[in-house]
Amino acid sequence: MKLSIVIPVYNEEQTIRELIGKVAAVALPGIEREIICINDRSKDNTAARLDELPAIFPDVQFRIVHKPVNQGKGAALRDGF
């Protein structure tokens, strides 16, 4: 079984590593996990922080999407789903 966790992100440069660390730390015995981060055209350094995540958490499967235009949280969630 695979669990996909969709996280919309906008200007989360200061908190994204901590958030992903908490999500990655949850024990899910027998369940494969992927974290899908949708960057909704952040204006800060969030994009760079997201791109660093696979190296920081090598045991977690990531899909990181950088949207070219800010469309809001709902659109980011739809894109992730």
Accessible surface in RSA format (square Angstrom, percent):
REM  Atomic radii and reference values for relative SASA: ProtOr
REM  Chains: A
REM  Algorithm: Lee & Richards
REM  Probe-radius: 1.40
REM  Slices: 20
REM RES _ NUM      All-atoms   Total-Side   Main-Chain    Non-polar    All polar
REM                ABS   REL    ABS   REL    ABS   REL    ABS   REL    ABS   REL
RES MET A   1   181.53  94.0 121.59  80.5  59.94 142.7 111.92  95.2  69.61  92.2
RES LYS A   2    93.25  45.5  65.23  40.0  28.02  66.7  39.90  35.9  53.35  56.8
RES LEU A   3    74.18  41.3  72.68  52.0   1.49   3.8  74.18  52.1   0.00   0.0
RES SER A   4    54.94  46.4  33.04  44.1  21.90  50.5  19.71  42.0  35.23  49.4
RES ILE A   5    40.42  23.0  37.14  27.7   3.28   7.9  40.42  29.1   0.00   0.0
RES VAL A   6    28.05  18.5   7.42   6.7  20.63  49.7   7.42   6.4  20.63  56.0
RES ILE A   7    19.63  11.2  18.88  14.1   0.75   1.8  19.63  14.1   0.00   0.0
RES PRO A   8    39.65  28.9  24.52  22.4  15.13  55.0  24.93  20.6  14.72  91.5
RES VAL A   9     2.67   1.8   0.67   0.6   2.01   4.8   1.88   1.6   0.79   2.1
RES TYR A  10    84.79  39.6  76.25  43.4   8.54  22.2  62.21  46.7  22.58  27.8
RES ASN A  11    58.05  40.0  38.65  37.4  19.40  46.7  15.55  37.4  42.50  41.1
RES GLU A  12    65.95  37.9  64.44  48.8   1.51   3.6  12.67  24.5  53.28  43.5
RES GLU A  13    39.38  22.6  32.17  24.3   7.21  17.2   0.79   1.5  38.59  31.5
RES GLN A  14   157.27  87.9 124.73  91.2  32.54  77.5  58.89 125.4  98.38  74.6
RES THR A  15    66.70  47.4  66.20  67.1   0.51   1.2  62.31  83.7   4.39   6.6
RES ILE A  16     0.66   0.4   0.38   0.3   0.28   0.7   0.64   0.5   0.02   0.0
RES ARG A  17   102.89  43.2  98.99  50.5   3.90   9.3  38.79  53.0  64.11  38.9
RES GLU A  18   106.91  61.4  94.20  71.3  12.71  30.3  44.78  86.6  62.13  50.7
RES LEU A  19    73.62  41.0  70.47  50.4   3.15   7.9  73.16  51.4   0.46   1.2
RES ILE A  20     0.00   0.0   0.00   0.0   0.00   0.0   0.00   0.0   0.00   0.0
RES GLY A  21    21.82  26.9   0.00   N/A  21.82  26.9  16.65  45.7   5.16  11.6
RES LYS A  22   131.25  64.0 123.31  75.7   7.94  18.9  81.37  73.2  49.88  53.1
RES VAL A  23    29.39  19.3  26.39  23.9   3.00   7.2  28.98  25.2   0.41   1.1
RES ALA A  24    22.17  20.4   7.37  11.4  14.81  33.7   7.50  10.6  14.67  38.9
RES ALA A  25    83.66  76.9  47.64  73.5  36.02  81.9  59.41  83.7  24.25  64.2
RES VAL A  26    81.75  53.8  75.47  68.3   6.28  15.1  81.21  70.6   0.54   1.5
RES ALA A  27    83.63  76.9  57.64  89.0  25.98  59.1  66.16  93.2  17.47  46.3
RES LEU A  28    43.40  24.2  29.89  21.4  13.51  34.0  31.31  22.0  12.09  32.5
RES PRO A  29   120.38  87.7  92.12  84.0  28.25 102.7 104.98  86.7  15.40  95.7
RES GLY A  30    80.08  98.8   0.00   N/A  80.08  98.8  45.19 124.0  34.89  78.1
RES ILE A  31    62.43  35.5  47.55  35.4  14.88  35.9  48.69  35.1  13.74  37.3
RES GLU A  32    98.07  56.3  85.95  65.0  12.12  28.9  40.95  79.2  57.12  46.6
RES ARG A  33    42.15  17.7  33.10  16.9   9.05  21.5   2.95   4.0  39.20  23.8
RES GLU A  34     4.79   2.8   4.79   3.6   0.00   0.0   0.00   0.0   4.79   3.9
RES ILE A  35     0.00   0.0   0.00   0.0   0.00   0.0   0.00   0.0   0.00   0.0
RES ILE A  36     9.49   5.4   9.49   7.1   0.00   0.0   9.49   6.8   0.00   0.0
RES CYS A  37     0.00   0.0   0.00   0.0   0.00   0.0   0.00   0.0   0.00   0.0
RES ILE A  38     1.07   0.6   1.07   0.8   0.00   0.0   1.07   0.8   0.00   0.0
RES ASN A  39     5.19   3.6   5.19   5.0   0.00   0.0   0.00   0.0   5.19   5.0
RES ASP A  40     4.59   3.2   4.59   4.6   0.00   0.0   2.37   5.6   2.22   2.2
RES ARG A  41   138.32  58.1 135.22  68.9   3.11   7.4  20.23  27.7 118.09  71.6
RES SER A  42    18.40  15.5   0.27   0.4  18.13  41.8   0.27   0.6  18.13  25.4
RES LYS A  43   174.47  85.1 136.67  83.9  37.80  90.0  88.95  80.1  85.53  91.1
RES ASP A  44    56.37  39.5  29.71  29.6  26.66  63.1  33.86  79.7  22.51  22.4
RES ASN A  45    70.84  48.9  67.16  64.9   3.68   8.9  11.04  26.6  59.80  57.8
RES THR A  46     0.00   0.0   0.00   0.0   0.00   0.0   0.00   0.0   0.00   0.0
RES ALA A  47    38.93  35.8  38.89  60.0   0.04   0.1  38.89  54.8   0.04   0.1
RES ALA A  48    41.67  38.3  33.72  52.0   7.95  18.1  39.17  55.2   2.50   6.6
RES ARG A  49    60.70  25.5  60.70  30.9   0.00   0.0   1.24   1.7  59.45  36.0
RES LEU A  50     0.00   0.0   0.00   0.0   0.00   0.0   0.00   0.0   0.00   0.0
RES ASP A  51    87.51  61.3  65.17  64.9  22.34  52.8  28.75  67.7  58.76  58.6
RES GLU A  52    61.73  35.4  56.84  43.0   4.89  11.6  34.30  66.3  27.43  22.4
RES LEU A  53     0.00   0.0   0.00   0.0   0.00   0.0   0.00   0.0   0.00   0.0
RES PRO A  54    59.75  43.5  53.28  48.6   6.47  23.5  54.20  44.7   5.55  34.5
RES ALA A  55    89.06  81.9  57.35  88.5  31.71  72.1  67.75  95.4  21.31  56.4
RES ILE A  56    76.51  43.5  52.03  38.8  24.48  59.0  58.20  41.9  18.31  49.7
RES PHE A  57    39.99  20.0  36.55  22.6   3.43   8.9  39.99  24.2   0.00   0.0
RES PRO A  58   103.73  75.6  74.34  67.8  29.39 106.8  77.41  63.9  26.32 163.6
RES ASP A  59   146.49 102.6 108.79 108.3  37.70  89.1  40.22  94.7 106.26 106.0
RES VAL A  60    21.25  14.0   9.79   8.9  11.46  27.6  12.44  10.8   8.81  23.9
RES GLN A  61    76.36  42.7  66.40  48.5   9.96  23.7  36.23  77.1  40.13  30.4
RES PHE A  62    29.34  14.7   3.33   2.1  26.01  67.7   3.33   2.0  26.01  74.4
RES ARG A  63   128.58  54.0 123.39  62.9   5.19  12.4  48.58  66.4  80.01  48.5
RES ILE A  64    43.76  24.9  12.72   9.5  31.04  74.8  12.72   9.2  31.04  84.2
RES VAL A  65    64.47  42.4  60.92  55.1   3.55   8.6  64.47  56.0   0.00   0.0
RES HIS A  66    76.82  42.0  53.39  37.1  23.42  59.9  53.15  54.8  23.67  27.5
RES LYS A  67    14.21   6.9   9.60   5.9   4.61  11.0   8.46   7.6   5.74   6.1
RES PRO A  68   112.77  82.2  92.58  84.4  20.19  73.4 100.94  83.3  11.83  73.5
RES VAL A  69    90.92  59.8  88.14  79.8   2.78   6.7  90.44  78.6   0.48   1.3
RES ASN A  70    69.72  48.1  51.29  49.6  18.43  44.4  22.68  54.6  47.04  45.5
RES GLN A  71   112.54  62.9  80.58  58.9  31.96  76.1  25.10  53.4  87.44  66.3
RES GLY A  72    28.58  35.2   0.00   N/A  28.58  35.2  28.38  77.9   0.20   0.4
RES LYS A  73   144.34  70.4 131.31  80.6  13.03  31.0  77.35  69.6  66.99  71.4
RES GLY A  74    37.83  46.7   0.00   N/A  37.83  46.7  28.46  78.1   9.37  21.0
RES ALA A  75    12.50  11.5  10.43  16.1   2.07   4.7  10.72  15.1   1.78   4.7
RES ALA A  76     0.04   0.0   0.04   0.1   0.00   0.0   0.04   0.1   0.00   0.0
RES LEU A  77    51.40  28.6  51.40  36.8   0.00   0.0  51.40  36.1   0.00   0.0
RES ARG A  78   167.61  70.4 151.99  77.5  15.63  37.2  71.46  97.7  96.15  58.3
RES ASP A  79    83.00  58.1  50.75  50.5  32.24  76.2  18.99  44.7  64.01  63.8
RES GLY A  80    10.62  13.1   0.00   N/A  10.62  13.1   0.91   2.5   9.72  21.8
RES PHE A  81   172.98  86.5 111.92  69.3  61.06 158.9 129.17  78.3  43.81 125.4
END  Absolute sums over single chains surface
CHAIN  1 A     5029.9       3865.9       1164.1       2867.9       2162.0
END  Absolute sums over all chains
TOTAL          5029.9       3865.9       1164.1       2867.9       2162.0
